[in-house]
Structures are given as structure tokens and as C-alpha cells.
Amino acid sequence: MRLLLTGLIVLVSCAAAQAELIRFEITERAPFADGHSFGEVGPYEKIVGRAHFALDPTLRQNEAVVDLKLAPRNAAGKVEFWSDVFILAPADPTKGNGALLYDVNNRGNKLALGMFNYSGGNNPTTREHAGDGFLMRHGFTVVWSGWDGELVPGGDRLRLTAPPVRSGETPITGTVRCEFIGSKGMTRSVVNWANHGSYRPTAASLEGTPHPNPLPARPGRGDKAEESARGDKAMTLTLRERPAAARVVIPRDQWTVHVTDVSSDSPTQLPNVEIEMPGGMKPGYIYELIYEASNPLVMGVCFTSVRDLIAAIKHGTGDGNPLAPASLSGGRKSPGSSGVSPLFRAHGFGVSQSGRFLREFLHAGFNEDELGRKVFDGLIPHVAGGGLGSFNHRFAQPTRHSNQHDHHDYPPDRFPFAYEVQLDPLSGREDGILKKSLATKTAPRVMHTQSAAEYWTRCGSLVHTDPIGKRDAMPTDGVRCYTFGGTQHGPSGFPPSSGNGQNLTNPGDYKPFLRSLLLALDQWTKDGTEPPPSVVPSISGDTLVDWRHAGTGFPNIPGVTYPETIQQPSLLDFGPRWETERIIDFQPPRLRGDYRVLAPRCGADGNELGCLLPIEVAVPVATYTGWNLRKADVGAEGQLVSLTGSYIPFPVTKADRERTSDPRQSVHERYGSLGEYTRQLTAAADKLKASGYLIDEDHVRLVKLHRERVAKLFEATRSD
């Protein structure tokens, strides 16, 4: 018994010594949704505050954080910082389902309620914010926290105070590159994403004389231009209409740079950096600012902040933990409490940038906490495509992405793309998203979900093929992949509008799939119940093919232009220190080869094969694509509209089809009557429900919704 007690004391002492989340600072606790009771789970509580962290840079689990050892330390040798925290939890924790859903915010914004509850907001408080209450009715504790050190205050965005990087008395400097797109009438623009600060330019960069020679188009194609340099530390502003076009230097007397400090409670708040061009900016053109900046931040603590927050909540640690038993229900210990957190499972969900966050979090080994325990039990990286991020390197810019038209040469689209360990034929490296977590036995269950748009603008095929698109990736234990055919990155509203594209935007709705799959993921991690099988187009099944028109078999629809381009990532050379130190020396980077992406094959009506289809796409009245092309008046005509698909209605009648020479069958020819359309729609919903991809309440709602929409087509022609 003495030995046992001694062992327990040692374990507790070790845990305390490595308690990287040291305390919670709770500023608000109030009823959520006006005290509404969500079925058997009952009311929910809203909890708002901050989490304070102290990291030991010498621990193995923290070694992957770039520049952490150069951050200031407290008297105990730890690096301190804080993060905003927002929680929705059952008022009675014993009625919850034992699962935590962590929503990785997207640029400070909360998305989970919108995706799962069909409502939401950045400060969810009222009954309206709860939507249909899906997450609450199923008993999930929903957690958000700040992780992006670039964000400026405002809009209820969640922030993190990333620690500064220091090297004695000498400021650390480096070259930073910022892209932004011109639009009609624009004369002034931030050089980063809206609501994001930028690294402060050095005095030498602001005052230097610009280099007189244009920069190369895309360095690294074997010509002498790849070795050209800017010659001094001056800011350089260039423009080009297409990613591969030559960069043209804009004379310094045509633009002004504005650096504005932002009022904030963060000691490391980045300023706003803006470019002003009185003569106006060209719509659709890519503007690129390259400059010397100072004082980088340890952006990589974004991963440890999430790791340590989830570990603290799961295990009931951290002073003032609002979800520890004694803190729940207004300080009353829950009945039967053993003194540990009532949350046994933790799932991570992230949309787009946030999905890429989860993939890099996993790839870098952060699903192991400082005590060697698994952090997330399940992950849903949603619409992340094959990307990682600009999250954890010197002068990292977390908001940057990779796209077909802009931001093409940023770090996110880089090997590894797939979850299995693969050989990269371009670099000779072997790696996979799960490699590190498998080695430490901390791999979570993963459901990788993506829309059709990810194949066009986010290299989505590379998630389930080899890096050059020659073979399908091998099935990986604990991983499911689902392609939601006929959908775009985020569903548009209905009726859809044209936006910046030549076609209407795509309203195909994948959200019902996410609801069913989340429940399946929780069951999978709870008791091992297998979820529905993966559904992706494949090379072996001849449903994943060359993306060009002839390859996909897309029909020749009058008035519709098929894409002549796609986002195809390259092996980017950021310089000799990139792979070992995560420091960029080449801006822009040099190109050392291209990976190869594929796209789903299409049927006769232009809708995709080999994918998991929403019922409105499976029983269509339109062609739903993952691509849309920019209109002439928004500039860069013919380039892909970022992350946007198309909705191209079928002819309604045979006469309409013949008049327009449309090769697709008309709505009337397909279905004949509203009753037949409804029968086929119901059968499609029945099949999805039986296979586990659709829950009962969504089956009923969706059949009713789409029947009502299509009824208008039949009513207009009086043919039912």
C-alpha cells in the first residue's frame, strides 16, 4: 500500500510539473439559448474566459514548436501565453453523452453550430443561435479556443497571444511575402486577410530604394531568372494577372505603405499593414508585397494550446477548470462524481483552414500530450483537401492558403498529402499524416470529408492517391474518406446567385452527411462500432481521372465554359533552412517539380460518379460541379473562382432542350411528374439512411424541402 501511495504521489507530482495549462480565467457563466431544455439532456450553460499556458521548451513533446526555445521564459523556465476560450456544456454534466466536440475556429470564427445545428453565430447565446439544437440534443460539450496569433480584436473573434521570438538584443528579421487580389474601384487594401495583422516592416524595408528589375515569373524552372535577387532590403510590390505570369514591379512612387498599430490587450499584437494606390488596382490581378520584417512570433504554440486545453478538460486539470466536477453546475459536485472530468472522448472538427490545422496538428505529432496520452479520439478535417498550413514556421502566416488563382506558392499544399506513409518521388522523402501518432500509439480515428471543389482548388485527390496520381492510396486502419459529390467548399444559399462566377453558385448541401458521420465517429471511438465505408472516386474504379474535359466526360452544355486550369501543387524550395529549421530564405520559393491531381469522372448530365451524393444531386434537376470560372468584369477571366462550384439547371421541358441544343435530358423527360420525382428522391434518401449516411430527421426534412422546390417547375408548366 505504501508503494502504491508513493507511486500515486509521484504520478500526481509529475502531472503537476507538466501541467502546461496552468489556470482558467472564467469571465462569464450564463444559461445558453435562454435556458431552453434540449430533450433529455436538458439546459446548456455558456462559459467564457481564457486559458493560461506555460510550456517547457525542453520537453520532447514541445520540440516541434518552431522557435519556442527563443521565446522569453518565466522564473521556472516556461514560456507563457494565453488563449480565449468559449464552451457550451450541459448544465447537468451527467446528462451529457461523455463526448467533447472541439471546433477549430476559422480565422477566429465559430463554425460548428452552423454546420451541425443549421444556425450559429460568433457569440452564441440565444435560442436562435442554437438552431435545431442537434449537438445539444445529442449531449455534446462544444468547445472553442483562440489559436491564431495574427488576428486583430473585434467581432467576437477568438484570439491567442503567440509569444515573441528573441535573440538577445538583436531583433530577428526575415523576408515576408504577402499576396492580395485587386478588385474594381479598390485603391487601398490590407496585405493580409481581413481582420489579420501583418509582421512589422523594418525601417530599412520602408526606406530602401526598390530594386529596378522585375522578379521572375515562377522561379525554379531552370532559367537564369531563378537566381535573381532584390539586391537590398526595400519593399517590392509587383502585379501579375495569372499565377505563372511574369511579375511586374510597380514603381515606388505609385503606392504608399501604411503601418497602423492596433489597440489590443495582447502584448504581441501585430499591426495592420496596408497598401494604397491612388491610381487604383486592377481587378483580378495578383498583387505581391515582399519586404523585410522584424520580430516574428512563435505561431506554433497554436498546436500546443489546443493539445493542452483538450487534455486539461478530458482529465479535469488546470486551476479553475470550469468542467472539473467541483466547478460544474455552479460549483456543485455532480452525483456519483469520482473527481475526474465527465468527458471521456474528445473529437476535433475543422472547416477549410481549420481542417488543415487538424491535419498538420496530427502530422506534427501533437495528438500526444506531455504525459504521452492521446488527445483527440476522433477527428473530422472537413474541406481541407490535401493541404497542411502556414502554422508553424518563422514568420508564419496562418491565414495563408493555396489556391488555383492566388496564394499558389505558399506552404500549405506540401507533402505528405495522404494519411498512409508514402514515398514522394519529387523529394525522395517518406512520410504520412499519421506517421508520428502511429509511432506513439496516439492515432485518433479520422473521417476526412471534402466537397467536389477540393479536387479543383485544394488538390483533394492527393488525399487518396499517390503524389503523382498513378495509383489509389492503400486503405488505412482508423481512417475513412468521404467525397461529397456535386457540392462546393461551403454550400451556397437557395436560390443561388452568380457571385464572381460565370455560372450560378452550387447549393448542394453536405451538412446532413456531417451530422450522421459525427454520430458515427462518436460511436466508433466509444465502442468500436464500424462507421459507414469510405466513398471516394478511384483510379481503379475509373471514376477518378485526368481533369481535362476529355478525361472527365463533362457534356458540352451551351453557354458553359469548361475549366482549362486546376490547382496542381508543386514541390516548393523555400531555401536551405526550410526542412531543418522551418525558416524561409527564398521569397518567392523556387519550383522543383509538380505533383499531379485528378478529378471525378462525370456522367451524361455532368454530375460526378464514384462520390457520396446529396439526394438533390443523386436525383438532379441541374448539373452540380466543384468548379466555377471568373467573369470578365471581376478580372482574370477564366481562372477558377476560389472554392466555388456551379449550379447549371437542366432544361425544364423537351422543347426547352431542343431550342437550346442542350445535351442533357430535361426535367420532364427524366421524371414525367412530380410524383415520380418524389418517389426517386425518397428512394435515394432511403438508401442513404439504410447505409448510415443520413439520420431519420434529415431524411424527412430533405425529401420535403426538395419536393417543394421542384414542385414549382412542374407547376410552372402544368405538366404534373
C-alpha positions in Angstrom: 0.0 0.0 0.0 2.9 2.4 0.8 4.5 1.7 -2.5 1.1 2.3 -4.3 0.6 5.6 -2.5 4.2 6.6 -3.2 3.6 5.8 -6.9 0.4 7.8 -7.0 2.1 10.8 -5.4 4.9 10.6 -7.9 2.4 10.4 -10.8 0.4 13.4 -9.4 3.7 15.3 -8.9 4.8 14.6 -12.5 1.4 15.7 -13.8 1.5 18.9 -11.9 5.1 19.6 -13.0 4.0 19.1 -16.6 0.6 20.9 -16.3 1.1 23.1 -19.3 -2.4 24.7 -19.0 -1.8 26.3 -15.6 -5.2 28.0 -15.0 -8.5 29.1 -16.4 -9.8 32.6 -16.0 -13.6 32.5 -16.3 -15.3 35.8 -17.0 -18.8 34.7 -17.8 -21.1 31.8 -16.9 -24.7 32.1 -18.0 -27.6 30.0 -19.4 -27.4 29.2 -23.1 -30.3 29.5 -25.5 -32.4 31.5 -23.0 -32.4 28.4 -20.7 -34.1 26.2 -23.3 -34.1 22.5 -22.4 -32.7 20.2 -25.2 -34.7 17.0 -24.9 -33.4 14.5 -22.3 -30.1 16.4 -22.0 -31.8 19.5 -20.6 -30.4 23.1 -20.5 -26.9 24.2 -21.5 -24.5 26.6 -20.0 -22.3 29.2 -21.7 -18.8 29.6 -20.3 -16.4 32.3 -21.5 -12.9 33.1 -20.4 -9.2 32.5 -21.1 -6.8 29.6 -20.6 -3.3 30.5 -19.4 -0.4 28.2 -20.5 3.2 27.7 -19.5 5.3 25.5 -21.9 8.6 23.8 -21.1 10.7 24.2 -24.3 13.0 21.3 -23.3 10.2 18.6 -23.4 10.2 16.2 -26.3 6.5 16.8 -26.9 7.2 20.5 -27.4 10.3 20.2 -29.6 8.3 20.5 -32.9 7.2 24.1 -32.0 9.5 26.3 -34.2 11.5 28.9 -32.2 9.9 28.0 -28.9 13.4 27.9 -27.3 13.9 31.6 -28.4 10.8 32.8 -26.6 11.1 34.7 -23.2 10.7 32.4 -20.2 9.4 32.9 -16.7 11.4 32.2 -13.5 10.5 28.5 -13.8 11.9 28.4 -17.4 8.5 28.2 -19.0 7.1 30.1 -21.9 3.8 31.8 -21.0 0.8 32.9 -23.2 -3.0 32.8 -23.2 -5.9 31.9 -25.4 -9.6 32.8 -25.5 -11.9 30.0 -24.5 -15.7 29.6 -25.2 -17.7 26.5 -24.0 -21.3 25.3 -24.3 -21.8 22.5 -21.8 -24.8 20.6 -20.4 -25.9 22.3 -17.1 -26.1 18.8 -15.7 -23.0 17.0 -16.9 -24.4 13.6 -16.0 -26.9 14.0 -18.8 -24.2 14.7 -21.5 -23.0 12.0 -23.8 -19.4 12.0 -22.4 -18.0 13.5 -25.6 -16.4 16.8 -26.3 -16.5 18.4 -29.7 -13.7 20.9 -30.3 -14.4 23.2 -33.2 -11.2 24.7 -34.5 -12.3 28.2 -35.2 -11.7 29.6 -38.7 -10.0 32.9 -38.6 -11.4 33.5 -35.2 -15.0 32.5 -36.2 -17.1 29.6 -34.8 -18.5 27.3 -37.4 -19.7 24.1 -35.7 -23.2 25.3 -34.9 -23.7 26.4 -38.5 -22.5 23.1 -39.8 -24.3 20.8 -37.3 -27.2 22.9 -35.9 -28.0 24.9 -39.1 -27.6 28.1 -37.2 -24.9 29.7 -35.0 -23.1 33.0 -34.6 -19.8 34.2 -33.2 -21.3 34.8 -29.7 -23.9 32.0 -29.4 -26.2 33.0 -26.7 -29.9 32.9 -27.7 -32.4 30.2 -28.6 -32.0 31.3 -32.3 -28.2 30.7 -32.1 -28.9 27.1 -31.1 -30.7 26.3 -34.4 -32.3 22.9 -34.3 -30.2 22.0 -31.3 -28.6 18.9 -32.9 -25.3 19.0 -30.9 -27.2 19.8 -27.7 -29.9 17.2 -28.1 -27.1 14.6 -28.6 -25.3 15.8 -25.4 -22.0 17.1 -26.9 -20.0 19.6 -24.9 -18.8 22.1 -27.5 -15.5 23.9 -27.0 -13.7 26.7 -28.9 -10.4 28.5 -28.3 -8.2 31.1 -29.9 -5.2 29.7 -31.8 -4.3 32.2 -34.5 -1.8 34.9 -33.4 -2.4 37.1 -36.4 -6.0 38.1 -35.6 -6.9 41.6 -34.5 -9.6 42.2 -31.9 -13.2 42.6 -32.7 -16.2 40.7 -34.0 -16.1 38.2 -31.0 -13.2 36.5 -32.7 -11.2 34.1 -30.6 -7.5 35.1 -30.2 -4.2 33.7 -29.0 -1.2 35.7 -27.7 1.6 34.0 -29.5 4.9 34.6 -27.7 7.6 36.7 -29.3 10.9 35.4 -30.7 14.0 36.9 -29.2 17.8 36.6 -29.9 19.5 38.7 -27.2 19.3 42.4 -28.0 19.3 41.9 -31.8 15.9 41.8 -33.4 15.3 38.8 -35.6 14.4 39.7 -39.2 13.3 37.8 -42.3 11.7 38.2 -45.6 7.9 38.1 -45.7 5.7 37.8 -48.8 2.0 38.9 -48.9 -0.5 38.4 -51.7 -3.8 40.2 -52.2 -6.2 40.5 -55.1 -7.3 43.7 -56.7 -11.0 44.4 -57.3 -12.9 47.1 -59.2 -12.6 50.5 -57.6 -10.0 49.3 -55.0 -7.4 51.9 -54.1 -6.3 50.6 -50.6 -6.0 47.1 -49.2 -4.6 45.3 -46.3 -1.8 43.0 -47.4 -3.1 40.1 -45.3 -6.6 38.6 -44.9 -9.2 41.0 -43.5 -9.0 41.2 -39.6 -5.5 39.9 -39.6 -2.4 41.8 -38.7 0.9 41.6 -40.5 4.6 41.5 -39.4 6.1 44.9 -38.9 8.3 46.1 -41.8 11.8 47.2 -40.8 12.9 50.7 -41.2 15.4 49.6 -43.9 12.5 47.9 -45.8 10.3 51.1 -45.6 13.1 53.5 -46.6 15.2 51.5 -49.1 15.4 52.0 -52.8 13.4 49.4 -54.7 15.2 47.0 -57.0 14.8 48.2 -60.6 14.5 44.7 -62.3 11.3 42.6 -62.4 11.2 39.4 -60.4 11.0 36.1 -62.3 7.6 34.6 -63.1 7.9 31.4 -61.1 11.5 30.9 -60.1 13.0 27.4 -60.5 12.0 26.3 -64.0 15.7 26.0 -65.0 16.3 29.5 -66.3 18.8 32.1 -65.0 16.0 34.1 -63.5 15.7 31.8 -60.6 18.9 33.2 -59.1 17.8 36.8 -59.3 17.7 38.8 -56.1 16.1 42.0 -54.9 19.5 43.5 -54.2 18.6 45.3 -51.0 16.0 45.3 -48.2 13.5 47.6 -49.9 9.8 46.7 -50.2 8.9 45.4 -53.6 5.3 45.5 -54.9 4.5 43.5 -58.1 1.4 42.5 -60.0 0.5 39.8 -62.5 -2.7 38.6 -64.0 -2.1 34.9 -63.7 -0.1 32.8 -61.2 2.5 31.8 -63.8 2.8 35.2 -65.5 5.9 37.4 -65.0 5.8 39.6 -62.0 5.9 43.3 -63.0 7.4 45.7 -60.4 5.2 48.7 -59.6 7.3 51.9 -59.3 7.6 53.1 -55.7 6.0 56.5 -56.4 2.7 54.8 -57.4 2.0 53.3 -54.0 2.2 54.1 -50.3 2.5 51.7 -47.3 0.6 52.3 -44.1 1.6 50.6 -40.8 -1.1 51.1 -38.1 -0.8 49.8 -34.6 -3.9 48.0 -33.3 -5.4 48.6 -29.9 -5.3 45.3 -28.1 -4.7 43.6 -24.7 -2.2 41.3 -26.4 1.4 42.2 -25.8 2.3 40.7 -29.2 -0.4 42.2 -31.3 0.6 42.5 -35.0 -0.1 45.9 -36.7 -2.2 46.4 -39.8 -0.1 46.8 -43.0 -1.9 48.4 -45.9 -1.0 49.4 -49.5 -2.6 52.5 -51.0 -2.6 53.1 -54.8 -4.4 56.3 -55.7 -4.4 55.2 -59.3 -6.4 52.2 -58.5 -5.8 48.4 -58.6 -6.6 46.1 -61.5 -9.5 43.8 -60.8 -8.4 40.1 -60.5 -4.7 40.9 -60.6 -2.4 39.3 -58.1 -0.5 41.9 -56.0 2.5 40.7 -54.1 4.4 42.6 -51.5 7.8 41.3 -50.4 9.6 43.0 -47.6 11.9 42.6 -44.6 10.1 42.2 -41.3 11.1 42.0 -37.7 10.0 40.3 -34.5 8.4 37.0 -35.5 6.1 35.2 -33.2 6.0 31.6 -32.0 2.9 30.8 -34.0 3.4 27.0 -33.5 2.0 27.3 -30.0 -1.3 27.2 -31.8 -1.0 23.4 -31.7 0.1 23.1 -28.0 -2.6 25.4 -26.9 -5.3 23.1 -28.4 -3.5 20.0 -27.2 -3.2 21.2 -23.7 -6.7 22.6 -23.5 -8.3 19.3 -24.6 -6.0 17.3 -22.2 -7.0 19.6 -19.3 -10.7 19.3 -20.0 -10.5 15.5 -20.5 -8.5 14.9 -17.3 -10.0 17.7 -15.1 -6.7 19.6 -14.6 -5.8 23.3 -14.6 -6.7 25.7 -11.8 -10.3 26.9 -12.1 -11.2 24.3 -14.7 -14.9 25.1 -15.4 -15.6 21.5 -16.4 -13.9 19.8 -13.4 -16.6 18.2 -11.3 -16.5 20.7 -8.4 -16.9 23.6 -10.9 -19.9 22.1 -12.7 -23.5 23.2 -12.1 -22.5 26.3 -10.2 -19.9 24.6 -8.0 -21.9 21.6 -7.0 -20.2 18.3 -7.5 -22.3 16.1 -9.8 -23.9 13.0 -8.3 -21.6 10.0 -8.4 -18.6 12.1 -9.4 -15.2 10.4 -9.0 -13.3 13.7 -9.1 -12.4 13.4 -12.7 -13.9 15.1 -15.8 -17.2 13.6 -17.1 -15.8 13.8 -20.6 -14.3 10.6 -21.8 -14.0 11.2 -25.6 -12.7 14.3 -27.5 -13.4 14.9 -31.2 -11.8 17.7 -33.3 -13.7 19.3 -36.1 -12.3 21.9 -38.5 -13.6 23.5 -41.7 -11.2 24.5 -44.5 -8.2 26.4 -42.8 -9.3 24.7 -39.6 -9.3 21.3 -41.3 -5.8 21.9 -42.5 -4.9 22.8 -38.9 -6.1 19.4 -37.7 -4.1 17.6 -40.4 -0.9 19.4 -39.5 -1.6 19.0 -35.8 -1.8 15.3 -36.4 1.2 15.1 -38.8 3.5 17.1 -36.4 2.7 14.7 -33.5 0.6 16.9 -31.3 -2.0 14.3 -30.6 0.2 13.1 -27.9 0.1 15.3 -24.8 3.1 16.0 -22.4 2.3 12.8 -20.4 2.1 10.6 -23.5 -1.7 10.4 -23.6 -3.9 10.5 -26.7 -5.5 13.9 -27.0 -8.3 13.6 -29.7 -10.1 10.3 -30.0 -11.6 11.3 -33.3 -11.0 14.0 -36.0 -13.1 15.4 -38.8 -10.9 17.5 -41.1 -13.5 19.0 -43.4 -12.9 20.6 -46.8 -9.2 20.7 -46.1 -8.3 18.9 -49.3 -4.8 17.7 -49.4 -3.4 20.7 -47.5 -1.5 21.5 -44.4 -0.8 25.1 -43.4 1.5 28.1 -42.7 1.1 27.5 -39.0 4.5 26.6 -37.6 7.5 28.3 -39.1 9.4 31.5 -38.6 7.2 34.4 -39.8 4.3 32.0 -40.2 1.1 33.5 -41.6 -1.7 31.0 -40.5 -4.4 32.6 -42.7 -2.5 31.9 -46.0 -3.8 29.0 -48.1 -3.0 27.6 -51.6 -5.5 28.2 -54.4 -5.5 28.0 -58.2 -5.5 31.7 -58.9 -3.9 33.2 -55.9 -1.6 32.1 -53.0 -0.3 29.4 -55.2 3.2 29.4 -53.8 2.5 29.3 -50.1 3.5 26.3 -47.8 0.1 24.7 -47.3 0.0 22.3 -50.3 3.0 20.2 -49.5 3.9 16.6 -49.0 2.6 14.5 -47.2 -0.9 14.7 -48.6 -2.2 11.2 -47.7 -2.7 9.5 -44.3 -0.7 6.5 -45.3 3.1 6.6 -45.4 4.1 7.2 -49.0 7.3 7.9 -51.0 7.4 11.4 -52.5 9.1 10.8 -55.9 10.0 14.5 -56.2 11.8 14.9 -52.9 12.7 11.3 -52.1 11.1 11.6 -48.6 8.8 9.1 -47.0 6.0 10.4 -44.8 2.3 10.3 -44.0 -0.2 12.3 -41.9 -0.5 9.5 -39.3 3.2 8.5 -39.2 4.1 10.2 -35.9 0.9 9.4 -34.0 1.1 5.7 -35.0 4.6 5.6 -33.6 3.5 6.9 -30.3 0.2 4.9 -30.3 -1.8 8.1 -30.1 -3.5 8.0 -33.5 -7.2 9.1 -33.5 -10.0 7.8 -35.7 -10.2 10.1 -38.7 -13.1 11.0 -41.0 -11.7 13.1 -43.9 -14.6 14.8 -45.6 -14.5 17.0 -48.7 -16.6 18.6 -51.4 -16.1 18.4 -55.2 -14.5 21.8 -55.1 -11.4 20.4 -53.2 -10.5 18.4 -56.3 -10.2 21.7 -58.3 -8.8 24.2 -55.9 -7.4 22.2 -52.9 -5.7 19.2 -54.5 -8.3 16.9 -52.9 -7.4 13.8 -55.0 -3.9 13.6 -53.4 -5.6 12.6 -50.1 -6.4 9.2 -51.6 -3.8 8.7 -54.4 -0.1 8.6 -54.5 1.7 12.0 -55.0 1.7 11.8 -58.8 -1.8 10.3 -59.3 -0.8 6.9 -60.6 -2.5 4.7 -58.0 -5.0 4.8 -55.3 -3.7 5.1 -51.7 -3.9 2.0 -49.6 -6.8 1.8 -47.1 -5.6 2.9 -43.7 -6.9 1.5 -40.5 -8.8 4.0 -38.5 -9.4 6.3 -41.4 -12.5 7.0 -43.5 -12.6 9.3 -46.5 -15.9 10.7 -47.9 -16.2 12.8 -51.1 -19.5 14.7 -51.2 -20.1 14.9 -55.0 -21.8 17.8 -56.6 -21.0 20.2 -53.7 -18.8 23.2 -53.3 -16.5 24.2 -50.4 -19.4 25.8 -48.5 -23.0 25.3 -49.8 -24.5 28.5 -51.3 -27.9 29.7 -50.4 -31.0 28.9 -52.4 -31.9 30.2 -54.8 -28.2 30.5 -55.8 -26.6 33.7 -57.2 -23.8 34.2 -59.7 -21.3 36.0 -57.5 -17.9 36.3 -59.2 -18.5 33.3 -61.4 -19.9 32.7 -64.9 -22.4 30.2 -63.5 -24.7 30.2 -60.5 -23.1 29.1 -57.3 -23.6 25.5 -56.1 -26.3 24.9 -53.3 -25.6 21.2 -53.0 -25.8 20.6 -49.2 -23.4 18.2 -47.5 -24.3 19.2 -43.9 -26.7 16.3 -43.3 -23.8 14.0 -44.0 -21.7 15.7 -41.4 -24.4 15.2 -38.7 -24.7 11.5 -39.4 -20.9 11.0 -39.6 -20.3 12.8 -36.3 -22.6 10.4 -34.5 -20.9 7.5 -36.3 -17.5 8.8 -35.3 -18.5 9.1 -31.6 -19.8 5.6 -31.6 -16.7 4.3 -33.4 -14.5 5.8 -30.7 -16.9 4.8 -27.9 -17.3 1.1 -28.6 -15.6 0.3 -31.9 -18.7 0.2 -34.0 -17.6 0.5 -37.6 -18.8 3.6 -39.4 -20.1 3.6 -42.9 -17.4 2.7 -45.5 -15.4 5.3 -47.3 -16.8 6.7 -50.5 -14.3 8.4 -52.9 -13.8 8.2 -56.7 -10.9 5.9 -57.5 -8.4 5.3 -60.2 -9.1 1.5 -60.1 -12.8 2.1 -60.5 -12.2 4.5 -63.4 -14.1 7.3 -61.6 -11.0 9.4 -60.7 -9.5 10.6 -64.0 -7.5 13.3 -65.8 -9.2 16.6 -65.0 -9.3 17.9 -68.6 -12.6 18.0 -70.5 -12.0 14.8 -72.5 -10.9 13.0 -69.3 -13.9 13.7 -67.2 -16.5 13.3 -69.9 -18.3 16.6 -69.0 -21.1 17.3 -71.5 -20.9 20.2 -73.9 -23.6 22.4 -72.4 -24.4 25.6 -74.4 -23.1 28.7 -72.8 -20.9 26.9 -70.3 -17.1 27.0 -70.5 -15.2 24.1 -69.0 -12.0 24.9 -67.0 -8.7 25.0 -68.6 -6.8 25.1 -65.4 -6.7 23.5 -61.9 -4.8 23.9 -58.7 -1.9 21.5 -59.1 0.7 21.8 -56.2 4.4 21.9 -56.7 7.4 20.9 -54.7 8.5 24.3 -53.4 12.0 25.1 -52.4 11.9 27.7 -49.6 15.7 27.6 -49.1 18.3 25.5 -47.3 16.9 26.1 -43.8 13.3 25.2 -44.5 13.3 21.4 -43.9 15.5 21.5 -40.8 14.6 24.8 -39.1 11.4 26.0 -40.8 13.0 29.3 -41.9 12.2 30.6 -45.3 15.1 32.1 -47.3 13.6 32.1 -50.8 10.8 34.5 -51.5 9.1 33.7 -53.8 10.1 30.0 -53.5 11.8 28.0 -56.3 9.8 25.2 -58.0 11.4 21.8 -58.2 8.6 19.8 -59.8 4.8 19.3 -59.9 2.5 16.8 -58.2 -0.5 15.5 -60.2 -4.1 15.9 -59.3 -7.1 14.2 -60.7 -10.9 14.9 -60.7 -14.0 12.8 -60.5 -15.5 11.4 -63.8 -18.9 12.8 -64.8 -22.0 11.1 -66.1 -24.0 12.2 -69.1 -25.6 15.1 -67.2 -22.3 16.4 -65.8 -22.8 15.1 -62.3 -20.0 13.2 -60.7 -19.5 9.5 -60.3 -18.0 7.5 -57.5 -19.0 10.0 -54.8 -21.4 10.2 -51.9 -24.2 12.3 -53.4 -26.7 14.5 -51.5 -30.2 13.5 -52.6 -30.7 16.6 -54.7 -27.6 15.7 -56.7 -28.4 12.0 -56.8 -31.9 12.9 -58.2 -31.0 16.1 -60.0 -32.7 18.9 -61.8 -29.4 20.5 -62.5 -25.7 19.9 -63.0 -23.7 20.4 -59.8 -20.0 21.0 -60.2 -17.0 21.7 -58.0 -15.7 24.5 -60.3 -16.8 27.9 -61.5 -14.9 30.4 -63.7 -14.3 34.0 -63.0 -16.4 36.6 -65.0 -14.7 39.2 -67.2 -15.7 42.1 -65.0 -14.1 40.7 -61.9 -10.8 40.2 -63.7 -8.6 37.2 -64.5 -11.4 35.8 -66.7 -11.4 32.0 -67.0 -9.5 31.4 -63.8 -11.2 29.4 -61.1 -13.4 31.2 -58.6 -11.9 30.3 -55.2 -13.6 27.2 -53.7 -16.8 27.7 -55.6 -18.9 25.3 -57.7 -21.6 25.7 -60.3 -25.3 25.1 -60.5 -26.4 24.7 -64.1 -30.2 23.9 -64.3 -31.5 21.3 -66.7 -33.9 22.4 -69.4 -37.4 22.0 -67.9 -39.1 20.6 -71.0 -38.2 18.7 -74.1 -38.9 21.9 -76.2 -36.5 23.9 -74.0 -33.8 21.2 -74.5 -34.3 21.2 -78.3 -34.4 25.0 -78.5 -31.1 25.4 -76.7 -29.4 22.2 -78.1 -28.7 21.1 -74.6 -27.4 17.5 -74.5 -28.9 16.9 -71.0 -32.3 15.3 -70.6 -35.0 17.8 -69.5 -36.7 17.6 -66.1 -39.9 16.5 -67.7 -38.2 13.8 -69.8 -36.5 12.5 -66.7 -39.4 12.3 -64.3 -42.6 13.0 -66.1 -44.3 14.1 -63.0 -43.7 15.5 -59.5 -44.9 12.2 -58.1 -42.2 10.2 -59.9 -39.6 12.8 -58.9 -40.7 12.4 -55.3 -40.6 8.6 -55.5 -37.0 8.7 -56.8 -36.0 11.3 -54.2 -37.4 9.2 -51.4 -35.7 6.1 -52.6 -32.3 8.0 -52.7 -32.9 9.2 -49.1 -33.9 5.7 -48.0 -30.7 4.2 -49.4 -28.5 6.8 -47.6 -30.4 6.3 -44.4 -30.0 2.5 -44.6 -26.3 2.8 -45.3 -25.7 5.1 -42.3 -25.1 8.4 -44.1 -28.3 10.1 -43.2 -30.2 10.3 -39.9 -34.0 9.9 -39.8 -34.9 13.6 -39.1 -32.8 14.8 -42.1 -34.4 12.1 -44.3 -37.8 13.6 -43.7 -36.8 17.2 -43.9 -34.8 16.9 -47.1 -37.4 15.0 -49.0 -40.0 17.6 -48.1 -37.6 20.5 -48.9 -36.6 19.4 -52.4 -40.0 18.2 -53.3 -41.3 21.7 -52.6 -38.5 23.3 -54.7 -39.1 21.1 -57.7 -42.9 21.3 -57.5 -42.5 24.9 -58.8 -41.0 23.6 -62.0 -44.0 21.3 -62.6 -46.5 23.9 -61.6 -45.0 26.5 -64.0 -45.6 24.1 -66.9 -48.8 22.5 -65.6 -47.5 19.1 -66.5 -48.0 17.1 -63.3 
